[in-house]
Amino acid sequence: MTNIDLKKYVYILLGASILLGATPVVSAEWHNNSDVVIRHDDNTNNAQMRQDFASTTSLHAGISATGHFPLEDGNSLSLTGETELESFDRYSGLNNLSLGATLAFRKKWGLGPYAPRTGLSLSSAHLNYSNNIRNGWRHQIAIQGGERFSERWNVRAEYMYERRTANTQAPDQPGISGDVFSQKSKTMTLNTEYAKDENIFLTGGILLRRGDVVATASETANLIASSDAIAEDPVFGGAHFYAYRLQGTTRGLDLGVNFVLTSSSLLRASISRQITHAAGDNNYAKTMQMVSWNYNF
């Protein structure tokens, strides 16, 4: 996409939001949602060598409002506006605030709780970091599908294209771009849910992602030769510590347990492992633990 295409994408999303909100023939049902997340990442900077690992714990808080617009034949549209804030215990330059909107279409292929469902969503958000080298837009287009096979088992799948824009940095190497934090990627996920009882359900998911990845690490000849873009990254600091944009493939596994506290609140604990194979054998891995609380009102 060109920059003009991105602007058109945002205008379409905002225009559709305004039309939905102003359409008198469609009655919307609105729901509000808030969540608080504590996350630990043992390799936030995606480094290959353990001595370069930057381990962080972050606190995330978000709030959103979603309007549901029912259509005929089991179809529906929804419009979501959200704001999110994230703060890190170390590397304060990663602290960020985002404002975004999502427009989604859902279709249910039949009647009853076991009918399959599909969906398409468009979303855009603007990200503002304490250190502005990562500031920019995140645009996502996603296709979803799912089906409940029994009272206990539910399966969901998603394919998502994502593009991120960011401030272009001064090139660090002659002939190599400094636009290191602008990225494109495609991600596929498959998730299953198993309801142990009415208050506890278990989740498991796998992930496959291909596209741009950014690793901030010590300078090596192999990293320089394999990168599409290179720039200084003052967030993590250190002599000869730079951000490198590489082509990579990530595979991930996520396991979680969810506790229904009330009809409006949910507590979740999860652990995930991701392994990335990047250009030039600049491979890395990370483990993330997360505890979250979600409340609908």
C-alpha positions in Angstrom: 0.0 0.0 0.0 1.1 3.5 -0.6 0.7 6.4 1.9 -2.4 7.5 -0.2 -3.9 4.1 0.1 -3.4 4.1 3.9 -5.2 7.5 4.1 -8.1 6.1 2.0 -8.3 3.1 4.3 -8.6 5.3 7.4 -11.2 7.5 5.7 -13.3 4.5 4.7 -13.2 3.2 8.2 -14.1 6.5 9.8 -16.8 7.2 7.2 -18.5 3.8 7.8 -18.4 4.5 11.5 -20.2 7.8 11.1 -22.8 6.3 8.7 -23.5 3.5 11.2 -23.9 5.8 14.1 -26.2 8.1 12.1 -28.4 5.4 10.4 -31.9 5.7 11.9 -33.2 2.3 10.6 -30.6 0.3 12.5 -30.9 0.1 16.3 -27.5 -0.5 18.0 -26.9 -2.3 21.2 -23.9 -0.9 23.0 -21.5 -2.7 25.3 -18.5 -1.3 27.2 -15.4 -3.4 28.0 -12.3 -2.8 30.2 -9.3 -4.9 30.8 -6.1 -4.9 32.9 -3.1 -7.0 31.9 0.2 -7.8 33.5 2.7 -9.3 31.0 6.3 -10.6 31.4 8.4 -11.0 28.3 11.9 -12.5 28.7 13.2 -11.2 25.4 11.3 -7.9 24.6 13.9 -6.8 22.0 13.9 -10.1 20.1 17.7 -10.7 20.5 19.4 -13.9 19.4 22.2 -14.0 22.1 21.1 -14.3 25.7 23.5 -11.6 26.9 21.4 -9.1 24.7 18.1 -10.2 26.2 16.0 -7.3 27.7 13.5 -8.8 30.1 10.5 -6.6 31.0 7.2 -6.6 32.9 4.4 -4.4 31.6 1.0 -3.2 32.8 -1.6 -2.7 30.2 -5.0 -1.0 30.7 -7.7 -0.6 28.0 -11.3 0.5 27.6 -13.6 0.2 24.6 -17.2 0.7 23.5 -18.8 -1.5 20.9 -22.1 -1.0 19.1 -23.8 -4.0 17.6 -26.0 -3.5 14.6 -28.2 -6.6 13.7 -28.9 -7.2 10.1 -31.1 -9.8 8.3 -30.3 -13.6 7.9 -28.1 -13.8 11.0 -25.7 -11.1 9.8 -24.5 -8.2 12.0 -22.1 -5.2 11.9 -20.2 -3.9 14.9 -18.3 -0.7 15.5 -15.7 -0.4 18.3 -13.7 2.5 19.6 -10.9 1.9 22.0 -8.0 3.4 23.9 -5.1 1.5 25.4 -2.3 2.4 27.7 0.9 0.3 28.4 3.6 1.0 30.9 6.9 -0.9 31.3 8.9 -1.4 34.5 12.1 -0.9 32.5 12.9 0.8 29.2 10.3 3.6 29.7 10.7 4.6 26.0 8.3 1.6 25.2 5.5 3.2 27.2 2.7 3.9 24.8 -0.9 5.1 24.3 -3.1 4.0 21.4 -6.4 5.2 20.0 -8.2 3.1 17.4 -11.4 1.9 15.8 -12.6 -1.4 14.3 -15.5 -2.1 11.9 -16.5 -5.8 11.7 -19.0 -7.8 9.8 -20.3 -11.2 11.2 -22.4 -13.9 9.6 -23.9 -17.0 11.2 -24.5 -19.8 8.8 -27.6 -21.3 10.4 -29.6 -21.4 13.6 -28.7 -22.5 17.1 -25.4 -22.4 19.1 -23.6 -24.9 16.8 -24.0 -23.1 13.5 -20.6 -22.0 12.0 -19.8 -18.3 11.9 -17.5 -16.2 9.8 -16.4 -12.6 9.9 -14.4 -9.8 8.3 -12.9 -6.9 10.3 -11.0 -3.7 9.4 -9.1 -1.8 12.1 -6.8 1.2 12.5 -5.0 2.6 15.5 -2.5 5.3 16.1 0.4 4.5 18.4 2.2 7.1 20.5 5.4 6.1 22.4 7.4 7.9 25.0 10.3 7.6 22.6 8.7 8.6 19.3 10.9 6.5 17.0 8.1 3.9 17.0 5.2 6.3 16.6 2.8 5.6 13.7 -0.3 3.8 12.5 -1.2 0.1 12.8 -3.7 -1.1 10.1 -5.2 -4.6 10.2 -7.5 -6.6 7.9 -8.7 -10.0 9.3 -10.9 -12.9 8.2 -12.3 -15.0 11.0 -14.2 -18.3 11.3 -15.4 -20.5 14.1 -17.7 -23.2 15.2 -18.9 -24.7 18.5 -19.0 -28.5 18.2 -20.5 -29.3 21.6 -21.3 -27.7 24.9 -17.6 -28.0 25.8 -15.6 -27.5 22.6 -15.3 -24.3 20.5 -12.8 -23.7 17.7 -11.8 -20.3 16.1 -9.4 -19.5 13.2 -8.1 -16.2 11.9 -6.0 -14.9 9.0 -4.7 -11.3 9.4 -2.7 -8.9 7.3 -1.0 -6.1 9.2 0.9 -3.0 8.2 2.6 -0.6 10.6 4.0 2.8 9.8 6.6 4.6 11.8 8.9 7.6 11.8 11.9 7.0 9.4 15.2 7.2 11.2 18.5 8.3 9.7 20.3 5.4 7.9 23.0 3.8 10.0 24.6 2.0 7.1 25.2 3.4 3.6 22.7 2.0 1.1 20.4 0.5 3.8 17.1 2.1 4.8 16.6 3.6 8.3 12.8 2.9 8.2 13.3 0.1 10.6 9.9 0.2 12.5 7.6 0.2 9.4 6.5 -3.4 9.0 4.3 -5.7 7.0 3.2 -9.2 8.1 0.6 -12.0 7.7 -0.5 -14.1 10.6 -2.6 -17.2 10.9 -4.0 -18.5 14.3 -6.0 -21.5 15.4 -7.5 -21.5 18.9 -9.6 -24.1 20.8 -11.6 -23.7 24.0 -12.7 -26.5 26.3 -15.3 -25.7 29.0 -14.4 -27.7 32.1 -17.6 -26.5 33.7 -19.6 -23.3 33.7 -16.9 -21.3 35.5 -13.6 -22.6 34.2 -12.5 -23.1 30.6 -9.1 -24.0 29.1 -7.6 -22.5 25.9 -4.9 -23.6 23.5 -3.7 -21.9 20.4 -1.0 -22.0 17.6 0.3 -19.2 15.6 2.2 -18.8 12.3 3.4 -15.4 11.3 5.5 -14.4 8.3 6.9 -10.9 7.5 9.0 -8.2 9.0 10.4 -8.6 12.5 12.5 -6.1 14.4 15.4 -7.2 16.6 17.5 -4.8 18.8 20.8 -6.3 19.5 24.6 -5.9 19.4 26.0 -5.1 16.0 27.3 -8.1 14.0 28.3 -8.4 10.4 25.7 -11.1 9.8 22.9 -8.9 11.2 24.0 -6.0 9.0 24.2 -8.2 5.9 20.7 -9.8 6.5 18.7 -6.6 7.4 16.3 -4.6 5.2 16.7 -1.6 7.5 18.9 -0.5 10.4 18.7 2.4 12.8 19.8 3.4 16.3 17.4 2.3 19.1 17.9 4.6 22.1 15.2 2.8 24.0 17.4 -0.1 25.0 20.7 1.8 24.9 24.1 0.2 25.0 27.2 0.7 22.8 26.8 -0.8 19.3 23.1 -1.6 20.0 20.9 -1.1 17.0 17.4 -2.1 15.7 17.4 -4.4 12.6 14.4 -5.1 10.4 14.5 -8.7 9.1 12.3 -11.1 7.2 11.2 -13.9 9.5 8.8 -16.7 10.2 7.4 -17.1 13.8 5.7 -20.1 15.2 4.0 -19.9 18.6 2.0 -21.9 21.1 -0.3 -20.5 23.8 -1.9 -22.2 26.7 -4.3 -20.6 29.1 -6.9 -21.1 31.8 -9.9 -18.8 32.3 -12.0 -18.3 35.4 -15.5 -16.8 35.2 -15.7 -14.6 38.3 -19.2 -13.1 37.7 -21.5 -12.7 34.7 -19.5 -9.6 33.8 -15.9 -10.4 34.7 -13.2 -12.9 33.7 -9.8 -13.7 35.0 -7.2 -15.3 32.7 -3.7 -16.7 33.1 -1.6 -17.9 30.2 1.9 -18.7 29.0 3.1 -18.6 25.4 6.3 -19.6 23.6 7.4 -18.2 20.3 10.3 -19.2 18.0 11.4 -17.0 15.1 13.6 -18.0 12.2 14.9 -14.8 10.6 17.0 -14.1 7.6 20.7 -15.0 7.9 20.0 -17.5 10.7 19.4 -14.6 13.1 16.9 -16.7 15.0 15.5 -15.9 18.5 12.9 -17.2 21.0 10.9 -15.8 23.8 8.5 -16.8 26.6 5.7 -14.7 27.8 3.5 -15.0 30.9 0.3 -13.0 31.3 -2.4 -12.5 33.8 -5.5 -10.4 32.8 -8.8 -9.3 34.2 -11.7 -8.4 31.9 -14.9 -6.6 32.9 -18.0 -5.9 30.7 -20.3 -3.1 31.7 
